[in-house]
Amino acid sequence: MCNNTVIQTVPSGYDYKFIEMKCGSTSIYGDELRCEECENGGPPWYICPHGRDVSEYDCGLCELD
């Protein structure tokens, strides 16, 4: 997660509106918004170094490192 923002288009009647949100926020579709730098820069913060879908504080393997 960084301090960049991501522009998201949201349906608004017959048109669309643009919403600017912080990188790492939850999008209107429930997935994580990531800026272009973070998208290409590696795994999200909640993926531990062992590839598990938890933070390094919840991974049993990270505790052994």
N, CA, C and O atoms as a GROMACS GRO file, in nm:
protein
  260
    1MET      N    1   0.083  -0.117   0.000
    1MET     CA    2   0.000   0.000   0.000
    1MET      C    3   0.088   0.124   0.000
    1MET      O    4   0.191   0.128   0.068
    2CYS      N    5   0.049   0.225  -0.075
    2CYS     CA    6   0.126   0.348  -0.084
    2CYS      C    7   0.032   0.466  -0.070
    2CYS      O    8  -0.085   0.448  -0.034
    3ASN      N    9   0.080   0.584  -0.097
    3ASN     CA   10  -0.003   0.704  -0.085
    3ASN      C   11  -0.061   0.749  -0.219
    3ASN      O   12  -0.122   0.856  -0.226
    4ASN      N   13  -0.044   0.669  -0.324
    4ASN     CA   14  -0.100   0.703  -0.454
    4ASN      C   15  -0.251   0.686  -0.451
    4ASN      O   16  -0.306   0.622  -0.361
    5THR      N   17  -0.318   0.743  -0.551
    5THR     CA   18  -0.462   0.726  -0.562
    5THR      C   19  -0.495   0.653  -0.691
    5THR      O   20  -0.416   0.651  -0.786
    6VAL      N   21  -0.612   0.593  -0.692
    6VAL     CA   22  -0.662   0.519  -0.808
    6VAL      C   23  -0.797   0.578  -0.844
    6VAL      O   24  -0.881   0.601  -0.757
    7ILE      N   25  -0.818   0.603  -0.972
    7ILE     CA   26  -0.947   0.656  -1.017
    7ILE      C   27  -1.034   0.539  -1.059
    7ILE      O   28  -0.995   0.455  -1.139
    8GLN      N   29  -1.154   0.536  -1.002
    8GLN     CA   30  -1.248   0.428  -1.027
    8GLN      C   31  -1.372   0.486  -1.093
    8GLN      O   32  -1.423   0.588  -1.047
    9THR      N   33  -1.420   0.423  -1.200
    9THR     CA   34  -1.542   0.470  -1.264
    9THR      C   35  -1.661   0.396  -1.206
    9THR      O   36  -1.659   0.273  -1.193
   10VAL      N   37  -1.764   0.471  -1.172
   10VAL     CA   38  -1.882   0.415  -1.107
   10VAL      C   39  -2.005   0.453  -1.190
   10VAL      O   40  -2.022   0.570  -1.225
   11PRO      N   41  -2.093   0.356  -1.223
   11PRO     CA   42  -2.214   0.390  -1.297
   11PRO      C   43  -2.299   0.490  -1.219
   11PRO      O   44  -2.314   0.478  -1.097
   12SER      N   45  -2.352   0.588  -1.290
   12SER     CA   46  -2.437   0.690  -1.229
   12SER      C   47  -2.547   0.726  -1.327
   12SER      O   48  -2.532   0.816  -1.409
   13GLY      N   49  -2.659   0.655  -1.318
   13GLY     CA   50  -2.767   0.675  -1.414
   13GLY      C   51  -2.725   0.626  -1.551
   13GLY      O   52  -2.684   0.511  -1.566
   14TYR      N   53  -2.735   0.712  -1.652
   14TYR     CA   54  -2.692   0.678  -1.788
   14TYR      C   55  -2.548   0.717  -1.814
   14TYR      O   56  -2.500   0.704  -1.926
   15ASP      N   57  -2.481   0.766  -1.713
   15ASP     CA   58  -2.345   0.815  -1.728
   15ASP      C   59  -2.256   0.746  -1.624
   15ASP      O   60  -2.299   0.653  -1.557
   16TYR      N   61  -2.136   0.791  -1.612
   16TYR     CA   62  -2.041   0.741  -1.512
   16TYR      C   63  -1.984   0.858  -1.436
   16TYR      O   64  -1.973   0.969  -1.490
   17LYS      N   65  -1.947   0.834  -1.311
   17LYS     CA   66  -1.873   0.935  -1.237
   17LYS      C   67  -1.740   0.874  -1.195
   17LYS      O   68  -1.727   0.752  -1.184
   18PHE      N   69  -1.644   0.960  -1.170
   18PHE     CA   70  -1.510   0.916  -1.135
   18PHE      C   71  -1.486   0.943  -0.988
   18PHE      O   72  -1.509   1.053  -0.939
   19ILE      N   73  -1.439   0.840  -0.917
   19ILE     CA   74  -1.410   0.852  -0.775
   19ILE      C   75  -1.262   0.823  -0.756
   19ILE      O   76  -1.210   0.723  -0.805
   20GLU      N   77  -1.194   0.911  -0.684
   20GLU     CA   78  -1.053   0.894  -0.656
   20GLU      C   79  -1.039   0.835  -0.516
   20GLU      O   80  -1.086   0.893  -0.418
   21MET      N   81  -0.973   0.718  -0.508
   21MET     CA   82  -0.957   0.649  -0.380
   21MET      C   83  -0.812   0.614  -0.358
   21MET      O   84  -0.733   0.607  -0.453
   22LYS      N   85  -0.775   0.592  -0.233
   22LYS     CA   86  -0.637   0.560  -0.196
   22LYS      C   87  -0.602   0.418  -0.239
   22LYS      O   88  -0.686   0.328  -0.232
   23CYS      N   89  -0.480   0.398  -0.283
   23CYS     CA   90  -0.429   0.267  -0.319
   23CYS      C   91  -0.441   0.174  -0.198
   23CYS      O   92  -0.404   0.212  -0.087
   24GLY      N   93  -0.493   0.055  -0.220
   24GLY     CA   94  -0.511  -0.042  -0.112
   24GLY      C   95  -0.652  -0.045  -0.058
   24GLY      O   96  -0.686  -0.134   0.020
   25SER      N   97  -0.735   0.051  -0.098
   25SER     CA   98  -0.875   0.053  -0.053
   25SER      C   99  -0.954  -0.057  -0.121
   25SER      O  100  -0.907  -0.119  -0.217
   26THR      N  101  -1.072  -0.082  -0.073
   26THR     CA  102  -1.161  -0.180  -0.134
   26THR      C  103  -1.244  -0.112  -0.241
   26THR      O  104  -1.302  -0.006  -0.217
   27SER      N  105  -1.248  -0.171  -0.360
   27SER     CA  106  -1.325  -0.112  -0.470
   27SER      C  107  -1.473  -0.141  -0.451
   27SER      O  108  -1.513  -0.213  -0.359
   28ILE      N  109  -1.554  -0.085  -0.538
   28ILE     CA  110  -1.698  -0.109  -0.529
   28ILE      C  111  -1.733  -0.254  -0.563
   28ILE      O  112  -1.844  -0.299  -0.535
   29TYR      N  113  -1.640  -0.326  -0.621
   29TYR     CA  114  -1.664  -0.466  -0.657
   29TYR      C  115  -1.609  -0.562  -0.552
   29TYR      O  116  -1.621  -0.683  -0.567
   30GLY      N  117  -1.547  -0.508  -0.446
   30GLY     CA  118  -1.499  -0.592  -0.337
   30GLY      C  119  -1.354  -0.636  -0.348
   30GLY      O  120  -1.303  -0.701  -0.257
   31ASP      N  121  -1.288  -0.603  -0.456
   31ASP     CA  122  -1.146  -0.639  -0.467
   31ASP      C  123  -1.060  -0.521  -0.424
   31ASP      O  124  -1.112  -0.414  -0.393
   32GLU      N  125  -0.931  -0.540  -0.421
   32GLU     CA  126  -0.839  -0.437  -0.375
   32GLU      C  127  -0.798  -0.346  -0.489
   32GLU      O  128  -0.758  -0.393  -0.596
   33LEU      N  129  -0.809  -0.215  -0.467
   33LEU     CA  130  -0.760  -0.118  -0.565
   33LEU      C  131  -0.610  -0.105  -0.549
   33LEU      O  132  -0.561  -0.085  -0.438
   34ARG      N  133  -0.538  -0.115  -0.658
   34ARG     CA  134  -0.392  -0.099  -0.654
   34ARG      C  135  -0.351  -0.008  -0.768
   34ARG      O  136  -0.398  -0.021  -0.881
   35CYS      N  137  -0.262   0.086  -0.737
   35CYS     CA  138  -0.211   0.175  -0.840
   35CYS      C  139  -0.120   0.096  -0.933
   35CYS      O  140  -0.087  -0.020  -0.906
   36GLU      N  141  -0.081   0.158  -1.042
   36GLU     CA  142   0.001   0.088  -1.141
   36GLU      C  143   0.136   0.046  -1.083
   36GLU      O  144   0.186  -0.063  -1.115
   37GLU      N  145   0.196   0.130  -0.998
   37GLU     CA  146   0.324   0.096  -0.938
   37GLU      C  147   0.313  -0.027  -0.847
   37GLU      O  148   0.396  -0.117  -0.855
   38CYS      N  149   0.210  -0.030  -0.763
   38CYS     CA  150   0.193  -0.142  -0.670
   38CYS      C  151   0.149  -0.269  -0.744
   38CYS      O  152   0.185  -0.380  -0.704
   39GLU      N  153   0.073  -0.253  -0.851
   39GLU     CA  154   0.027  -0.368  -0.929
   39GLU      C  155   0.145  -0.443  -0.988
   39GLU      O  156   0.144  -0.566  -0.996
   40ASN      N  157   0.248  -0.369  -1.030
   40ASN     CA  158   0.364  -0.430  -1.093
   40ASN      C  159   0.480  -0.452  -0.996
   40ASN      O  160   0.583  -0.506  -1.034
   41GLY      N  161   0.464  -0.410  -0.871
   41GLY     CA  162   0.574  -0.410  -0.777
   41GLY      C  163   0.583  -0.531  -0.686
   41GLY      O  164   0.676  -0.537  -0.605
   42GLY      N  165   0.493  -0.626  -0.694
   42GLY     CA  166   0.502  -0.742  -0.606
   42GLY      C  167   0.369  -0.775  -0.541
   42GLY      O  168   0.266  -0.717  -0.574
   43PRO      N  169   0.372  -0.870  -0.448
   43PRO     CA  170   0.248  -0.914  -0.386
   43PRO      C  171   0.191  -0.808  -0.291
   43PRO      O  172   0.266  -0.724  -0.242
   44PRO      N  173   0.061  -0.812  -0.265
   44PRO     CA  174   0.002  -0.718  -0.170
   44PRO      C  175   0.052  -0.742  -0.028
   44PRO      O  176   0.113  -0.846   0.000
   45TRP      N  177   0.027  -0.648   0.060
   45TRP     CA  178   0.078  -0.652   0.197
   45TRP      C  179   0.032  -0.774   0.275
   45TRP      O  180   0.101  -0.819   0.367
   46TYR      N  181  -0.085  -0.830   0.241
   46TYR     CA  182  -0.139  -0.940   0.321
   46TYR      C  183  -0.089  -1.077   0.276
   46TYR      O  184  -0.129  -1.178   0.333
   47ILE      N  185  -0.004  -1.082   0.176
   47ILE     CA  186   0.058  -1.208   0.134
   47ILE      C  187   0.196  -1.215   0.201
   47ILE      O  188   0.281  -1.130   0.176
   48CYS      N  189   0.216  -1.316   0.286
   48CYS     CA  190   0.343  -1.327   0.358
   48CYS      C  191   0.453  -1.372   0.262
   48CYS      O  192   0.423  -1.410   0.148
   49PRO      N  193   0.580  -1.368   0.304
   49PRO     CA  194   0.690  -1.410   0.217
   49PRO      C  195   0.681  -1.556   0.171
   49PRO      O  196   0.745  -1.594   0.073
   50HIS      N  197   0.602  -1.636   0.240
   50HIS     CA  198   0.585  -1.776   0.201
   50HIS      C  199   0.469  -1.796   0.104
   50HIS      O  200   0.439  -1.909   0.066
   51GLY      N  201   0.403  -1.686   0.064
   51GLY     CA  202   0.295  -1.694  -0.034
   51GLY      C  203   0.159  -1.724   0.026
   51GLY      O  204   0.063  -1.748  -0.048
   52ARG      N  205   0.149  -1.722   0.157
   52ARG     CA  206   0.020  -1.750   0.220
   52ARG      C  207  -0.063  -1.623   0.228
   52ARG      O  208  -0.008  -1.513   0.239
   53ASP      N  209  -0.194  -1.638   0.221
   53ASP     CA  210  -0.286  -1.525   0.220
   53ASP      C  211  -0.314  -1.475   0.362
   53ASP      O  212  -0.429  -1.464   0.404
   54VAL      N  213  -0.208  -1.445   0.434
   54VAL     CA  214  -0.216  -1.388   0.569
   54VAL      C  215  -0.097  -1.295   0.586
   54VAL      O  216  -0.002  -1.301   0.508
   55SER      N  217  -0.101  -1.209   0.687
   55SER     CA  218   0.016  -1.125   0.711
   55SER      C  219   0.127  -1.209   0.772
   55SER      O  220   0.102  -1.320   0.819
   56GLU      N  221   0.246  -1.157   0.773
   56GLU     CA  222   0.359  -1.233   0.826
   56GLU      C  223   0.343  -1.260   0.975
   56GLU      O  224   0.410  -1.349   1.028
   57TYR      N  225   0.256  -1.185   1.043
   57TYR     CA  226   0.235  -1.206   1.186
   57TYR      C  227   0.143  -1.326   1.213
   57TYR      O  228   0.141  -1.377   1.324
   58ASP      N  229   0.067  -1.370   1.114
   58ASP     CA  230  -0.024  -1.482   1.129
   58ASP      C  231   0.029  -1.610   1.066
   58ASP      O  232  -0.034  -1.716   1.080
   59CYS      N  233   0.142  -1.603   0.999
   59CYS     CA  234   0.197  -1.720   0.930
   59CYS      C  235   0.287  -1.798   1.027
   59CYS      O  236   0.381  -1.742   1.083
   60GLY      N  237   0.260  -1.924   1.045
   60GLY     CA  238   0.342  -2.007   1.132
   60GLY      C  239   0.483  -2.024   1.081
   60GLY      O  240   0.576  -2.039   1.161
   61LEU      N  241   0.502  -2.023   0.950
   61LEU     CA  242   0.636  -2.035   0.892
   61LEU      C  243   0.718  -1.909   0.911
   61LEU      O  244   0.839  -1.918   0.930
   62CYS      N  245   0.655  -1.792   0.907
   62CYS     CA  246   0.727  -1.666   0.926
   62CYS      C  247   0.778  -1.655   1.069
   62CYS      O  248   0.884  -1.596   1.094
   63GLU      N  249   0.704  -1.712   1.164
   63GLU     CA  250   0.746  -1.706   1.303
   63GLU      C  251   0.875  -1.784   1.325
   63GLU      O  252   0.952  -1.752   1.416
   64LEU      N  253   0.901  -1.886   1.242
   64LEU     CA  254   1.020  -1.968   1.256
   64LEU      C  255   1.144  -1.903   1.195
   64LEU      O  256   1.256  -1.938   1.230
   65ASP      N  257   1.123  -1.808   1.103
   65ASP     CA  258   1.236  -1.740   1.035
   65ASP      C  259   1.310  -1.648   1.127
   65ASP      O  260   1.407  -1.584   1.085
   0.00000   0.00000   0.00000
